[in-house]
């Protein structure tokens, strides 16, 4: 079973069609631009490439297995989008605590924001400073202890 977040490729039949994928792989490896990165320069006077082996393997993978690469990119996009939504939702959940006066250090789930309450302090993107009331600093610290990403997301 794959670990959560780890993308696994479908089973690749490298030996199918008389090893057609292996032959394609070899064809890609011997292309001058790929060979230079994967196997080294043929001529000592030749300039080195700025490419990484990983980028060459990605390029070769997109040639040999375009469907698998597309599936992996799509899966990664779905996971990244889900994580971003979770971060935004959790940030908003905790940020509500900084909007209500007299809130004290309680869980945001317990808050019942009443109509016209307003906040008597402001915490800018850099976080609490010397002018921030002690009660607001306590709330900030409590939020940070529960959700360590909060200060960075507050800056956004």
C-alpha positions as a Markdown table, in Angstrom:
| # | Residue | x | y | z |
|---|---|---|---|---|
| 1 | Unk | 0.0 | 0.0 | 0.0 |
| 2 | Unk | 1.4 | 3.4 | -1.0 |
| 3 | Unk | 2.1 | 6.0 | 1.7 |
| 4 | Unk | -0.3 | 9.0 | 1.8 |
| 5 | Unk | 1.0 | 11.6 | -0.6 |
| 6 | Unk | 3.3 | 9.3 | -2.4 |
| 7 | Unk | 2.4 | 8.9 | -6.1 |
| 8 | Unk | 2.9 | 5.5 | -7.6 |
| 9 | Unk | 3.1 | 4.6 | -11.2 |
| 10 | Unk | 1.0 | 2.0 | -12.7 |
| 11 | Unk | 2.8 | -1.2 | -13.5 |
| 12 | Unk | 5.0 | -0.6 | -16.6 |
| 13 | Unk | 5.5 | -3.5 | -19.0 |
| 14 | Unk | 9.1 | -2.9 | -19.9 |
| 15 | Unk | 9.3 | -6.2 | -21.7 |
| 16 | Unk | 6.1 | -5.9 | -23.8 |
| 17 | Unk | 6.4 | -5.8 | -27.6 |
| 18 | Unk | 9.9 | -7.3 | -27.6 |
| 19 | Unk | 11.1 | -4.7 | -25.0 |
| 20 | Unk | 9.9 | -1.7 | -27.1 |
| 21 | Unk | 10.1 | 0.6 | -24.1 |
| 22 | Unk | 13.7 | -0.4 | -23.3 |
| 23 | Unk | 14.6 | 0.3 | -26.9 |
| 24 | Unk | 12.9 | 3.7 | -26.7 |
| 25 | Unk | 14.7 | 4.4 | -23.5 |
| 26 | Unk | 18.1 | 3.7 | -25.1 |
| 27 | Unk | 17.1 | 5.9 | -28.1 |
| 28 | Unk | 16.4 | 8.7 | -25.7 |
| 29 | Unk | 19.6 | 8.2 | -23.7 |
| 30 | Unk | 21.8 | 8.4 | -26.7 |
| 31 | Unk | 20.4 | 11.7 | -27.9 |
| 32 | Unk | 23.3 | 14.2 | -27.5 |
| 33 | Unk | 21.6 | 16.5 | -25.1 |
| 34 | Unk | 20.5 | 13.6 | -22.8 |
| 35 | Unk | 23.7 | 11.7 | -23.1 |
| 36 | Unk | 25.8 | 14.7 | -22.1 |
| 37 | Unk | 23.9 | 15.0 | -18.8 |
| 38 | Unk | 23.4 | 11.3 | -18.1 |
| 39 | Unk | 26.7 | 9.8 | -19.2 |
| 40 | Unk | 29.1 | 12.7 | -19.5 |
| 41 | Unk | 30.7 | 14.7 | -22.3 |
| 42 | Unk | 31.9 | 13.0 | -25.4 |
| 43 | Unk | 34.5 | 15.7 | -26.1 |
| 44 | Unk | 36.5 | 17.2 | -23.3 |
| 45 | Unk | 36.3 | 20.6 | -24.9 |
| 46 | Unk | 32.5 | 20.5 | -24.9 |
| 47 | Unk | 30.7 | 22.8 | -22.5 |
| 48 | Unk | 28.8 | 21.2 | -19.7 |
| 49 | Unk | 25.0 | 21.3 | -19.6 |
| 50 | Unk | 23.1 | 23.3 | -17.0 |
| 51 | Unk | 20.4 | 20.6 | -16.9 |
| 52 | Unk | 20.0 | 18.1 | -14.1 |
| 53 | Unk | 19.7 | 14.4 | -14.4 |
| 54 | Unk | 16.2 | 14.6 | -12.8 |
| 55 | Unk | 15.0 | 17.0 | -15.5 |
| 56 | Unk | 16.4 | 14.8 | -18.3 |
| 57 | Unk | 14.6 | 11.7 | -16.7 |
| 58 | Unk | 11.4 | 13.7 | -16.5 |
| 59 | Unk | 11.7 | 14.7 | -20.2 |
| 60 | Unk | 12.5 | 11.1 | -21.2 |
| 61 | Unk | 9.5 | 9.9 | -19.0 |
| 62 | Unk | 7.2 | 12.3 | -20.8 |
| 63 | Unk | 8.3 | 10.8 | -24.1 |
| 64 | Unk | 8.2 | 7.1 | -23.1 |
| 65 | Unk | 5.1 | 7.2 | -20.8 |
| 66 | Unk | 3.2 | 10.4 | -21.5 |
| 67 | Unk | 0.0 | 9.1 | -19.9 |
| 68 | Unk | 1.7 | 8.2 | -16.7 |
| 69 | Unk | 3.4 | 11.5 | -16.4 |
| 70 | Unk | 0.0 | 13.3 | -17.0 |
| 71 | Unk | -1.6 | 11.2 | -14.3 |
| 72 | Unk | 1.1 | 11.9 | -11.8 |
| 73 | Unk | 0.9 | 15.7 | -12.5 |
| 74 | Unk | -2.8 | 15.6 | -12.2 |
| 75 | Unk | -2.7 | 13.7 | -8.9 |
| 76 | Unk | -0.1 | 16.1 | -7.6 |
| 77 | Unk | -2.2 | 19.1 | -8.6 |
| 78 | Unk | -5.2 | 17.6 | -6.8 |
| 79 | Unk | -3.1 | 17.0 | -3.6 |
| 80 | Unk | -1.6 | 20.5 | -3.7 |
| 81 | Unk | -5.0 | 22.1 | -4.2 |
| 82 | Unk | -6.4 | 20.1 | -1.3 |
| 83 | Unk | -3.6 | 21.1 | 1.0 |
| 84 | Unk | -4.0 | 24.7 | 0.0 |
| 85 | Unk | -7.7 | 24.6 | 0.8 |
| 86 | Unk | -7.0 | 23.0 | 4.2 |
| 87 | Unk | -4.5 | 25.7 | 5.0 |
| 88 | Unk | -6.9 | 28.5 | 4.1 |
| 89 | Unk | -9.8 | 27.0 | 6.0 |
| 90 | Unk | -7.7 | 26.3 | 9.1 |
| 91 | Unk | -6.2 | 29.8 | 9.0 |
| 92 | Unk | -9.6 | 31.4 | 8.8 |
| 93 | Unk | -10.9 | 29.2 | 11.6 |
| 94 | Unk | -8.1 | 30.5 | 13.9 |
| 95 | Unk | -8.1 | 34.1 | 12.6 |
| 96 | Unk | -11.7 | 34.4 | 13.9 |
| 97 | Unk | -10.3 | 34.3 | 17.4 |
| 98 | Unk | -8.4 | 37.6 | 16.8 |
| 99 | Unk | -11.5 | 39.4 | 15.6 |
| 100 | Unk | -13.6 | 39.1 | 18.8 |
| 101 | Unk | -13.1 | 41.2 | 21.9 |
| 102 | Unk | -13.0 | 39.4 | 25.3 |
| 103 | Unk | -12.4 | 36.1 | 23.6 |
| 104 | Unk | -9.5 | 35.0 | 25.8 |
| 105 | Unk | -7.7 | 31.7 | 25.2 |
| 106 | Unk | -10.5 | 29.4 | 24.0 |
| 107 | Unk | -10.9 | 27.2 | 21.1 |
| 108 | Unk | -12.3 | 28.8 | 17.9 |
| 109 | Unk | -15.0 | 26.1 | 17.8 |
| 110 | Unk | -16.4 | 27.4 | 21.1 |
| 111 | Unk | -16.8 | 31.0 | 19.8 |
| 112 | Unk | -20.2 | 32.3 | 19.2 |
| 113 | Unk | -19.5 | 35.6 | 17.4 |
| 114 | Unk | -22.2 | 38.0 | 18.4 |
| 115 | Unk | -23.4 | 40.6 | 15.9 |
| 116 | Unk | -21.7 | 44.0 | 16.5 |
| 117 | Unk | -18.6 | 43.0 | 18.4 |
| 118 | Unk | -15.4 | 44.7 | 17.2 |
| 119 | Unk | -11.8 | 44.2 | 17.8 |
| 120 | Unk | -9.9 | 46.8 | 19.8 |
| 121 | Unk | -6.4 | 45.9 | 18.4 |
| 122 | Unk | -4.7 | 45.2 | 15.1 |
| 123 | Unk | -2.0 | 42.6 | 14.4 |
| 124 | Unk | -0.3 | 43.4 | 11.1 |
| 125 | Unk | 1.4 | 40.9 | 8.8 |
| 126 | Unk | 4.6 | 40.8 | 10.9 |
| 127 | Unk | 2.7 | 39.5 | 13.9 |
| 128 | Unk | 2.4 | 41.0 | 17.4 |
| 129 | Unk | 4.7 | 43.8 | 18.3 |
| 130 | Unk | 5.3 | 46.1 | 21.4 |
| 131 | Unk | 1.9 | 47.8 | 20.9 |
| 132 | Unk | -0.1 | 44.6 | 20.8 |
| 133 | Unk | -2.2 | 44.1 | 24.0 |
| 134 | Unk | -1.0 | 41.2 | 26.1 |
| 135 | Unk | -4.4 | 39.4 | 25.7 |
| 136 | Unk | -4.0 | 39.4 | 21.9 |
| 137 | Unk | -0.4 | 38.1 | 22.2 |
| 138 | Unk | -1.7 | 35.3 | 24.4 |
| 139 | Unk | -4.3 | 34.4 | 21.7 |
| 140 | Unk | -1.7 | 34.6 | 19.0 |
| 141 | Unk | 0.7 | 32.3 | 20.9 |
| 142 | Unk | -2.1 | 29.8 | 21.6 |
| 143 | Unk | -3.1 | 29.8 | 17.9 |
| 144 | Unk | 0.6 | 29.2 | 16.9 |
| 145 | Unk | 0.8 | 26.3 | 19.3 |
| 146 | Unk | -2.2 | 24.7 | 17.6 |
| 147 | Unk | -1.4 | 25.7 | 14.1 |
| 148 | Unk | 2.3 | 26.5 | 13.5 |
| 149 | Unk | 1.7 | 27.7 | 9.9 |
| 150 | Unk | -0.5 | 30.6 | 11.2 |
| 151 | Unk | 2.1 | 33.4 | 11.3 |
| 152 | Unk | 3.4 | 32.6 | 7.8 |
| 153 | Unk | -0.2 | 32.5 | 6.4 |
| 154 | Unk | -1.0 | 35.7 | 8.3 |
| 155 | Unk | 1.7 | 37.5 | 6.3 |
| 156 | Unk | 0.1 | 36.5 | 2.9 |
